[in-house]
Amino acid sequence: MLLLTVGIAVVAFDVPTYPWLRSLPGEYRSAFRAFTDLGKSDWILGTTGAVCLILLMLDAGRLAFRLRMAIGAVFTYAAFVFYVVSATGLLAIAFKWTLGRARPKLYEVVGPVRFDFLAFDGTYTSFPSGHSTTVAALATALAFIFPAYRWLIVVGAFWLAFSRVMVGAHYPSDVIAGTLLGMTFTFFTVRAMARRRIGFHLSAAGKIQPNMNALSAKACVRTIWQVARGQRGTGRVLLDAQDFEKTERTNS
């Protein structure tokens, strides 16, 4: 199915795309160049990697329950994003350098469907789009983490991926292939995590849902805000034997 979709895109979209782009005013390409680099993986990996390292240095066992819950959730989801973006990025690089498809800037020289396997030439690394792979992996991960904002995430990801065509860096089939690669890998990763209840779980209807729901997230954010304002401490509440007996008598 994936190969069929990409094959149709090559025949239906790749050939007319380059002439169509050249007919557009330059302002269109300039507008898309302004944000196309948001699809690079370096800022995503740097941010999520730094978050994971910082959280690992914390002594979470000494913190209050809500703080520990927040730290656990943030670490799990940050590590999840780091993994899918880095793994799909490596897969995209492997495909790029193996398949050796000519980039659109060589359209007038070799045409839109020139492949030079194992060329190891930067101008022959068009398929699949690495930016689109990264964007799809990130967007799919965020859509599962924040299901309430799923459609907003999808719209933003579409324009980021489409920008690679508009700036002349890739053909539509490159973008579609990268998108399918990022989405598919991330989906199977989420499903494997949900079966093990790591960050996600399967509902009674079989849908994948994040372990931290909106209510728990709000409680954690409220606790962090209170700690930041000095309204409560960060320490874990521990009861000694006498306090425990008093609490038990009160509850009974």
Backbone bond lengths (Angstrom), bond angles and torsions (degrees), N, CA, C in turn:
res aa  C-N    CA-C-N  psi(-1)  N-CA   C-N-CA  omega(-1)  CA-C   N-CA-C  phi
1 M - - - 1.463 - - 1.526 110.96 -
2 L 1.344 115.67 -41.50 1.464 118.98 179.19 1.523 110.65 -64.86
3 L 1.332 116.03 -44.89 1.461 119.78 179.61 1.522 111.49 -64.19
4 L 1.327 116.54 -36.61 1.460 120.37 178.34 1.515 110.97 -64.03
5 T 1.332 117.24 -44.02 1.460 121.47 179.73 1.517 111.30 -62.10
6 V 1.325 116.56 -46.10 1.463 120.70 179.42 1.524 110.41 -65.12
7 G 1.336 116.66 -40.89 1.454 119.85 179.33 1.514 112.85 -61.50
8 I 1.324 117.15 -42.13 1.465 121.26 177.26 1.530 110.17 -63.38
9 A 1.325 116.16 -39.81 1.468 120.15 179.89 1.523 111.24 -63.94
10 V 1.331 117.02 -38.70 1.470 120.34 178.70 1.515 110.85 -60.79
11 V 1.319 116.21 -45.22 1.467 120.92 -176.66 1.527 111.64 -74.56
12 A 1.337 117.11 -42.94 1.461 120.82 -171.02 1.526 113.94 -85.56
13 F 1.348 117.55 -32.09 1.467 119.60 -170.48 1.527 114.92 -115.30
14 D 1.324 117.26 -35.62 1.467 118.55 -171.04 1.532 113.23 -66.10
15 V 1.315 116.80 -42.07 1.471 119.85 -176.02 1.530 112.23 -62.68
16 P 1.335 120.14 -48.63 1.470 118.79 -177.77 1.525 114.74 -81.80
17 T 1.336 118.49 -7.47 1.466 119.46 -172.58 1.515 112.61 -66.72
18 Y 1.332 117.99 -48.70 1.465 119.99 -175.14 1.524 112.37 -61.93
19 P 1.337 120.07 -47.79 1.472 119.00 175.60 1.531 112.73 -59.63
20 W 1.338 116.46 -36.23 1.470 119.77 178.89 1.522 111.07 -65.54
21 L 1.319 117.10 -41.53 1.460 119.91 178.79 1.525 111.60 -62.94
22 R 1.314 116.67 -40.01 1.467 119.76 -179.33 1.515 112.24 -66.74
23 S 1.343 116.78 -22.57 1.469 119.77 179.63 1.525 112.55 -82.19
24 L 1.339 117.90 -11.47 1.463 121.36 -178.03 1.523 110.99 -83.56
25 P 1.331 117.39 151.53 1.471 120.38 174.88 1.526 110.69 -62.12
26 G 1.314 116.85 150.89 1.457 121.56 -178.69 1.510 113.62 -62.63
27 E 1.350 117.49 -24.68 1.460 120.67 -179.26 1.533 112.20 -61.99
28 Y 1.332 116.58 -29.59 1.457 119.44 179.09 1.529 110.44 -63.60
29 R 1.326 115.70 -48.99 1.469 119.28 -179.59 1.525 111.10 -65.24
30 S 1.327 116.88 -37.14 1.463 120.12 178.99 1.518 111.33 -62.94
31 A 1.330 116.11 -39.65 1.466 119.92 179.87 1.522 111.19 -63.20
32 F 1.328 117.15 -41.77 1.467 119.93 -179.10 1.525 111.87 -75.01
33 R 1.332 117.63 -28.65 1.465 119.65 176.50 1.523 111.63 -65.02
34 A 1.327 116.35 -23.88 1.465 120.33 -176.66 1.521 112.42 -65.93
35 F 1.348 117.73 -25.72 1.461 118.60 -176.80 1.533 113.86 -130.53
36 T 1.336 118.48 1.58 1.465 119.35 -176.26 1.526 112.74 -64.51
37 D 1.350 117.54 -29.32 1.464 119.95 -178.92 1.518 113.43 -71.20
38 L 1.336 118.33 -7.44 1.461 120.04 173.53 1.527 111.17 -64.48
39 G 1.325 116.08 -16.02 1.454 120.28 178.25 1.515 113.71 -83.62
40 K 1.330 117.93 0.99 1.466 119.91 176.86 1.525 110.23 -72.46
41 S 1.306 115.49 148.92 1.461 119.66 -176.03 1.521 113.50 -85.82
42 D 1.344 118.67 -14.85 1.461 119.23 -171.93 1.522 112.74 -63.50
43 W 1.353 117.11 -42.46 1.463 118.75 -178.26 1.533 110.93 -71.72
44 I 1.326 116.82 -31.03 1.474 120.28 178.32 1.522 110.22 -69.43
45 L 1.336 116.57 -48.09 1.458 120.42 -179.17 1.528 111.10 -67.41
46 G 1.333 116.34 -38.01 1.459 119.32 178.66 1.513 112.50 -64.05
47 T 1.338 116.34 -43.03 1.461 121.06 -178.54 1.526 111.73 -68.57
48 T 1.321 116.33 -52.20 1.470 119.34 -177.51 1.530 111.48 -67.43
49 G 1.331 116.84 -36.28 1.458 119.72 177.69 1.518 111.98 -64.76
50 A 1.348 116.55 -42.15 1.459 120.30 178.84 1.524 111.01 -64.76
51 V 1.334 116.95 -40.39 1.464 120.77 178.34 1.527 110.89 -60.38
52 C 1.326 116.31 -44.91 1.467 119.91 -179.77 1.519 111.38 -63.31
53 L 1.324 118.22 -42.45 1.459 121.53 -179.78 1.528 111.46 -64.91
54 I 1.332 116.67 -42.27 1.466 120.27 179.63 1.522 111.02 -63.99
55 L 1.323 116.67 -44.16 1.462 120.06 -179.40 1.527 112.04 -67.02
56 L 1.337 116.74 -32.27 1.457 119.86 177.95 1.532 111.73 -66.69
57 M 1.317 116.44 -26.67 1.464 120.15 -179.46 1.522 113.04 -79.92
58 L 1.328 116.87 -12.95 1.456 120.05 -179.65 1.525 111.28 -78.48
59 D 1.319 116.09 147.00 1.470 121.27 173.96 1.525 107.68 -92.19
60 A 1.335 115.40 79.02 1.461 120.83 -172.41 1.522 112.78 -63.79
61 G 1.343 117.45 -24.81 1.457 119.98 -178.53 1.515 113.77 -62.97
62 R 1.316 117.32 -21.35 1.465 121.01 -179.42 1.529 113.06 -91.38
63 L 1.321 116.63 -3.54 1.458 120.44 -174.41 1.523 111.89 -92.61
64 A 1.341 115.24 163.19 1.459 121.85 178.19 1.529 110.22 -64.57
65 F 1.328 114.87 159.82 1.460 120.69 -174.09 1.526 112.49 -56.88
66 R 1.336 117.06 -47.95 1.459 120.08 -177.91 1.520 111.44 -63.91
67 L 1.319 117.42 -37.04 1.455 120.42 177.86 1.528 110.88 -66.53
68 R 1.333 115.93 -41.57 1.466 119.02 177.14 1.520 111.52 -63.50
69 M 1.324 115.71 -38.80 1.463 119.70 177.89 1.526 110.98 -63.35
70 A 1.331 116.04 -43.82 1.461 120.08 179.92 1.525 111.22 -64.30
71 I 1.332 116.72 -44.01 1.464 120.88 -179.97 1.529 110.61 -62.55
72 G 1.334 116.57 -43.21 1.452 120.06 179.38 1.526 112.37 -61.78
73 A 1.323 116.06 -42.81 1.469 120.02 -179.24 1.522 111.36 -67.61
74 V 1.328 116.94 -46.12 1.466 120.72 -179.15 1.521 110.67 -62.55
75 F 1.332 116.45 -42.99 1.469 119.42 179.60 1.525 110.71 -63.42
76 T 1.318 117.28 -45.41 1.472 120.92 -178.24 1.517 111.38 -60.69
77 Y 1.338 116.68 -47.65 1.460 119.46 -176.80 1.526 112.01 -73.30
78 A 1.335 117.73 -34.46 1.466 119.96 177.22 1.524 110.03 -66.24
79 A 1.343 117.10 -43.05 1.462 120.86 178.25 1.526 110.73 -64.83
80 F 1.328 116.64 -37.41 1.462 121.76 177.65 1.528 111.00 -61.72
81 V 1.336 117.32 -47.51 1.464 121.07 178.67 1.529 110.46 -63.34
82 F 1.330 116.30 -43.78 1.467 120.27 179.18 1.526 110.44 -58.30
83 Y 1.318 116.83 -43.64 1.456 120.85 -176.77 1.525 112.24 -65.93
84 V 1.339 117.37 -49.83 1.465 118.96 -175.22 1.528 111.44 -68.82
85 V 1.333 117.64 -36.37 1.467 119.87 179.41 1.526 110.55 -68.71
86 S 1.332 116.96 -44.03 1.465 119.40 -179.33 1.531 111.15 -69.38
87 A 1.322 117.81 -42.59 1.469 120.82 -178.04 1.520 111.36 -65.53
88 T 1.333 117.36 -46.72 1.471 119.48 179.31 1.524 111.13 -67.60
89 G 1.329 116.97 -32.56 1.456 120.00 176.79 1.524 111.66 -63.12
90 L 1.326 116.65 -42.22 1.462 120.74 177.68 1.530 111.24 -65.47
91 L 1.328 116.41 -39.91 1.464 119.77 177.23 1.532 111.04 -62.99
92 A 1.335 116.11 -43.17 1.464 119.92 179.47 1.518 110.77 -61.98
93 I 1.338 117.55 -41.80 1.466 121.03 179.04 1.525 110.43 -62.60
94 A 1.331 116.22 -42.28 1.465 120.05 179.33 1.526 111.34 -60.90
95 F 1.339 116.85 -44.54 1.463 120.58 178.08 1.525 111.35 -65.30
96 K 1.338 116.68 -42.35 1.467 121.21 -178.10 1.526 111.30 -56.01
97 W 1.338 115.24 -53.92 1.451 119.58 -173.31 1.524 112.36 -76.43
98 T 1.323 116.95 -18.96 1.462 119.74 177.67 1.523 111.27 -82.91
99 L 1.336 117.14 -47.90 1.462 121.28 -174.56 1.524 112.17 -77.55
100 G 1.323 117.72 -36.60 1.462 120.75 174.40 1.512 115.41 63.06
101 R 1.321 116.68 53.31 1.464 118.61 177.84 1.531 110.56 -85.74
102 A 1.329 115.90 137.23 1.462 121.24 -179.35 1.525 110.36 -67.18
103 R 1.324 116.18 140.06 1.461 121.49 178.26 1.533 110.53 -75.64
104 P 1.338 116.73 161.90 1.471 120.01 -177.51 1.530 115.00 -57.91
105 K 1.338 117.76 -25.10 1.465 118.70 -179.40 1.538 111.67 -67.28
106 L 1.335 116.87 -13.67 1.460 121.06 175.51 1.524 111.94 -99.34
107 Y 1.338 116.57 14.63 1.470 121.41 -175.34 1.526 111.55 -56.58
108 E 1.328 117.71 -46.19 1.467 120.97 -175.49 1.524 112.39 -75.09
109 V 1.336 117.01 -12.58 1.461 120.48 -179.01 1.525 111.70 -96.49
110 V 1.335 117.05 -47.94 1.468 120.80 -174.34 1.526 113.08 -120.69
111 G 1.348 118.87 -6.12 1.451 120.74 179.88 1.521 112.14 87.34
112 P 1.347 117.05 -179.84 1.462 120.92 -173.15 1.525 115.67 -86.45
113 V 1.319 118.94 -9.19 1.468 119.85 -174.52 1.530 111.50 -125.73
114 R 1.317 116.34 39.55 1.459 120.15 178.99 1.532 109.84 -91.61
115 F 1.335 115.69 122.81 1.460 122.10 176.62 1.534 108.25 -119.36
116 D 1.312 116.30 134.73 1.460 122.27 176.83 1.526 106.86 -129.63
117 F 1.320 116.03 91.21 1.462 121.27 -172.80 1.526 111.70 -59.24
118 L 1.336 114.38 134.30 1.467 122.35 179.06 1.525 111.50 55.59
119 A 1.336 116.05 39.45 1.463 119.63 179.63 1.525 111.96 -72.24
120 F 1.343 117.14 -30.67 1.460 122.77 -177.51 1.529 111.13 52.86
121 D 1.324 113.79 47.74 1.461 122.44 178.50 1.521 107.50 -129.98
122 G 1.337 116.98 128.98 1.460 120.94 -176.73 1.512 114.17 -58.82
123 T 1.314 118.36 -26.17 1.462 120.73 178.52 1.527 112.07 -79.72
124 Y 1.330 116.41 -4.65 1.460 121.71 177.79 1.537 109.83 -118.76
125 T 1.312 115.24 48.87 1.477 121.27 179.23 1.526 110.23 -132.41
126 S 1.311 116.69 43.93 1.461 120.39 -174.72 1.525 113.49 -85.52
127 F 1.330 117.74 -28.14 1.473 121.12 -172.09 1.525 110.82 -116.23
128 P 1.356 116.99 124.72 1.475 128.17 -7.73 1.521 111.01 -85.50
129 S 1.309 116.59 175.01 1.454 121.79 177.66 1.525 110.05 -73.68
130 G 1.324 116.63 120.44 1.460 120.15 178.56 1.512 112.52 -67.32
131 H 1.358 116.68 -39.44 1.462 120.32 177.02 1.527 111.05 -59.45
132 S 1.328 115.96 -45.72 1.464 120.02 -178.31 1.522 111.35 -66.32
133 T 1.334 116.82 -36.13 1.460 120.15 176.53 1.526 110.61 -62.15
134 T 1.328 115.84 -45.97 1.470 120.73 179.25 1.522 111.48 -63.40
135 V 1.332 116.66 -46.55 1.462 121.01 -179.28 1.518 110.86 -61.24
136 A 1.335 117.05 -43.20 1.468 120.65 -179.15 1.520 111.32 -66.06
137 A 1.332 116.99 -41.57 1.463 120.12 179.13 1.525 110.47 -64.08
138 L 1.337 116.51 -45.15 1.468 120.34 179.55 1.519 111.10 -64.91
139 A 1.324 117.20 -46.54 1.463 120.82 -177.63 1.524 111.59 -64.27
140 T 1.324 117.71 -40.85 1.458 120.44 178.82 1.522 110.92 -64.27
141 A 1.342 115.93 -41.80 1.466 120.14 178.06 1.528 110.56 -62.51
142 L 1.333 117.16 -47.22 1.461 120.32 -178.94 1.525 111.78 -66.11
143 A 1.330 116.69 -33.33 1.467 119.75 179.03 1.520 111.55 -65.56
144 F 1.326 117.72 -32.52 1.462 120.67 176.56 1.524 111.40 -79.61
145 I 1.335 117.26 -33.22 1.463 120.10 179.54 1.523 110.97 -73.80
146 F 1.339 116.14 -39.66 1.470 121.90 -179.03 1.530 109.54 -121.36
147 P 1.328 118.27 72.36 1.471 120.37 -174.97 1.524 114.01 -61.53
148 A 1.325 117.79 -25.41 1.471 119.98 -179.57 1.529 111.60 -67.37
149 Y 1.334 117.20 -22.92 1.472 121.30 -178.09 1.524 111.26 -109.47
150 R 1.316 116.29 22.92 1.459 121.07 -173.22 1.520 113.10 -57.59
151 W 1.323 117.26 -47.27 1.466 119.31 -175.73 1.521 112.04 -70.83
152 L 1.308 118.04 -33.63 1.461 120.83 175.42 1.525 110.45 -63.50
153 I 1.331 116.18 -41.15 1.464 121.34 178.01 1.526 110.67 -64.51
154 V 1.335 116.66 -41.54 1.466 121.07 -179.50 1.523 111.07 -63.12
155 V 1.321 116.86 -43.19 1.471 120.65 179.97 1.525 110.75 -63.13
156 G 1.330 116.68 -45.98 1.459 120.00 178.95 1.525 111.59 -61.79
157 A 1.335 116.83 -41.35 1.459 120.91 179.83 1.527 111.28 -66.18
158 F 1.323 117.17 -37.39 1.466 120.03 179.30 1.523 111.17 -59.67
159 W 1.334 116.92 -47.43 1.463 119.75 -176.96 1.520 111.66 -69.43
160 L 1.327 117.10 -33.99 1.464 119.58 176.44 1.534 110.51 -65.12
161 A 1.323 116.31 -44.83 1.463 119.72 179.37 1.533 110.95 -66.65
162 F 1.331 116.62 -41.63 1.467 120.96 -179.27 1.522 111.65 -65.53
163 S 1.321 116.95 -25.68 1.461 120.28 -179.70 1.524 111.48 -62.13
164 R 1.329 118.02 -26.77 1.460 120.70 179.81 1.527 111.57 -66.98
165 V 1.326 115.97 -30.10 1.458 120.06 174.36 1.523 110.09 -75.20
166 M 1.342 116.30 -43.12 1.456 120.89 -175.46 1.533 112.71 -66.18
167 V 1.316 118.11 -30.74 1.471 119.85 178.96 1.529 111.55 -87.73
168 G 1.337 117.30 0.53 1.455 121.02 176.26 1.509 114.94 79.08
169 A 1.333 117.66 18.22 1.466 120.59 -178.68 1.516 112.50 -86.71
170 H 1.349 117.30 -25.59 1.460 120.53 -175.39 1.525 110.60 -146.88
171 Y 1.320 114.59 158.79 1.453 121.58 170.98 1.530 109.16 -84.37
172 P 1.344 118.35 159.67 1.470 120.46 177.87 1.521 113.58 -54.82
173 S 1.329 118.44 -38.59 1.461 119.98 -179.65 1.522 111.46 -66.48
174 D 1.337 117.78 -31.47 1.472 120.55 175.66 1.524 110.47 -63.02
175 V 1.334 115.27 -43.24 1.463 121.32 -179.30 1.529 110.47 -67.36
176 I 1.327 116.13 -43.08 1.471 119.63 179.84 1.525 110.26 -64.25
177 A 1.322 117.41 -42.89 1.466 120.63 179.77 1.524 111.00 -63.24
178 G 1.333 116.79 -43.65 1.455 120.28 178.32 1.515 112.30 -63.95
179 T 1.325 115.84 -40.54 1.464 120.79 178.82 1.525 111.03 -62.96
180 L 1.319 116.66 -46.08 1.468 120.60 179.58 1.525 111.49 -64.39
181 L 1.326 116.50 -37.58 1.464 120.60 178.54 1.525 110.92 -63.59
182 G 1.343 116.12 -48.52 1.467 119.95 -179.49 1.515 112.78 -64.77
183 M 1.324 116.93 -42.71 1.459 121.11 -179.42 1.526 111.64 -65.88
184 T 1.328 116.54 -46.68 1.463 120.50 -175.56 1.519 111.63 -64.22
185 F 1.334 116.42 -47.89 1.466 120.23 -179.18 1.524 110.62 -61.98
186 T 1.322 117.27 -43.86 1.464 120.65 -178.46 1.519 111.50 -66.88
187 F 1.322 117.30 -39.43 1.461 120.28 179.59 1.529 111.00 -61.32
188 F 1.329 117.27 -47.01 1.465 119.57 -179.12 1.526 111.29 -67.28
189 T 1.336 116.55 -30.64 1.465 119.43 175.71 1.520 110.48 -66.98
190 V 1.330 116.84 -45.36 1.465 120.68 178.62 1.518 110.79 -61.56
191 R 1.311 117.04 -42.24 1.468 119.97 -179.09 1.527 111.09 -63.80
192 A 1.333 116.82 -40.29 1.466 119.68 177.71 1.527 110.87 -64.92
193 M 1.329 117.13 -38.54 1.468 120.66 177.95 1.524 110.51 -67.22
194 A 1.328 116.95 -40.91 1.466 120.59 -178.29 1.528 111.19 -64.37
195 R 1.307 118.03 -36.20 1.467 121.10 178.57 1.518 111.60 -66.06
196 R 1.336 115.63 -25.01 1.468 120.16 178.72 1.526 111.88 -103.00
197 R 1.336 115.65 5.30 1.469 123.04 -179.57 1.525 111.63 55.47
198 I 1.312 115.98 41.36 1.456 121.88 175.06 1.526 108.31 -101.75
199 G 1.307 116.75 99.16 1.458 120.82 -179.79 1.514 114.39 79.47
200 F 1.323 117.23 -26.44 1.464 122.62 -178.18 1.525 108.60 -139.18
201 H 1.323 115.13 166.93 1.463 120.92 175.33 1.517 108.99 -149.86
202 L 1.310 115.47 163.98 1.456 121.44 177.68 1.523 108.91 -95.83
203 S 1.321 116.64 127.75 1.459 120.93 178.46 1.520 109.78 -74.37
204 A 1.335 115.97 176.00 1.464 120.51 178.62 1.521 111.52 -60.70
205 A 1.333 115.86 -28.56 1.463 120.32 179.26 1.522 112.34 -87.06
206 G 1.333 117.04 0.81 1.460 120.60 178.91 1.508 114.72 87.39
207 K 1.335 117.89 8.81 1.461 121.01 179.51 1.527 110.38 -86.00
208 I 1.335 114.90 147.45 1.460 120.57 178.75 1.525 108.94 -83.97
209 Q 1.318 116.08 126.09 1.461 121.44 -179.45 1.519 110.03 -132.79
210 P 1.342 117.81 147.80 1.468 120.17 177.04 1.521 110.86 -69.32
211 N 1.328 116.78 145.32 1.458 120.78 179.84 1.523 111.76 -65.01
212 M 1.310 117.23 -35.06 1.459 120.67 178.82 1.520 109.19 -90.56
213 N 1.329 116.73 111.23 1.461 120.06 178.49 1.530 110.52 -84.10
214 A 1.316 116.08 -179.52 1.458 120.86 -176.12 1.525 111.97 -62.94
215 L 1.340 116.78 -37.69 1.459 120.78 -178.89 1.530 111.16 -65.33
216 S 1.329 117.17 -45.98 1.456 121.07 179.24 1.519 111.08 -65.25
217 A 1.333 116.03 -39.83 1.461 119.65 179.62 1.526 111.54 -62.73
218 K 1.329 116.51 -41.63 1.462 120.03 178.76 1.525 111.06 -64.50
219 A 1.333 116.54 -39.52 1.469 120.15 179.09 1.523 110.78 -63.95
220 C 1.333 116.78 -40.27 1.461 120.38 178.91 1.523 111.62 -67.65
221 V 1.327 116.30 -42.76 1.467 120.07 178.39 1.522 110.55 -63.54
222 R 1.329 116.84 -39.18 1.466 120.75 178.20 1.530 110.83 -62.48
223 T 1.328 115.95 -42.23 1.465 119.68 178.97 1.525 111.55 -63.93
224 I 1.328 116.29 -44.14 1.470 120.45 178.76 1.526 110.22 -61.77
225 W 1.322 117.22 -40.89 1.466 121.63 179.37 1.523 110.86 -64.64
226 Q 1.316 116.67 -40.89 1.460 120.32 178.88 1.524 111.39 -66.33
227 V 1.326 116.86 -38.90 1.465 120.35 177.08 1.522 110.34 -65.57
228 A 1.336 116.42 -42.46 1.469 120.61 -179.81 1.518 111.60 -62.62
229 R 1.328 117.77 -32.81 1.461 121.68 -179.84 1.526 112.49 -89.19
230 G 1.321 116.76 -0.99 1.454 120.57 178.46 1.511 114.18 78.47
231 Q 1.335 118.01 17.08 1.457 121.66 -178.59 1.531 112.03 -83.41
232 R 1.317 117.08 -13.32 1.450 120.14 176.93 1.522 108.60 -155.10
233 G 1.323 116.28 159.10 1.449 120.54 -179.86 1.514 111.66 -85.82
234 T 1.320 114.64 171.51 1.464 120.19 -179.76 1.522 112.16 -95.85
235 G 1.344 116.92 -12.56 1.457 120.38 -172.21 1.511 113.66 -70.13
236 R 1.316 113.77 154.53 1.450 121.85 177.08 1.521 109.53 -77.62
237 V 1.312 117.26 135.72 1.460 122.11 -179.09 1.524 109.15 -80.14
238 L 1.346 116.14 118.20 1.459 121.38 179.60 1.521 109.32 -119.25
239 L 1.296 117.68 134.23 1.457 122.69 -179.58 1.521 109.70 -102.84
240 D 1.338 114.99 135.31 1.454 116.73 173.07 1.530 108.86 -83.40
241 A 1.344 118.02 -178.10 1.467 121.63 -173.68 1.524 111.90 -62.88
242 Q 1.359 118.10 -42.72 1.468 120.96 -178.36 1.523 111.09 -67.19
243 D 1.356 116.07 -43.62 1.472 118.95 178.55 1.519 110.49 -63.08
244 F 1.338 116.78 -37.13 1.455 120.04 -179.51 1.526 110.81 -64.87
245 E 1.364 116.88 -41.56 1.468 120.57 178.82 1.516 110.39 -65.22
246 K 1.341 118.12 -41.20 1.463 121.23 178.54 1.525 110.24 -62.24
247 T 1.319 115.57 -42.03 1.477 118.99 -179.56 1.515 110.22 -65.20
248 E 1.323 116.55 -39.89 1.467 119.31 -179.70 1.516 110.84 -66.28
249 R 1.353 117.75 -40.92 1.466 120.64 178.61 1.523 111.45 -65.52
250 T 1.324 115.98 -39.15 1.468 119.87 178.46 1.506 111.46 -64.04
251 N 1.312 116.46 -43.37 1.471 120.38 -178.65 1.507 111.96 -69.58
252 S 1.359 117.63 -28.99 1.462 119.84 179.91 1.527 111.14 -81.43
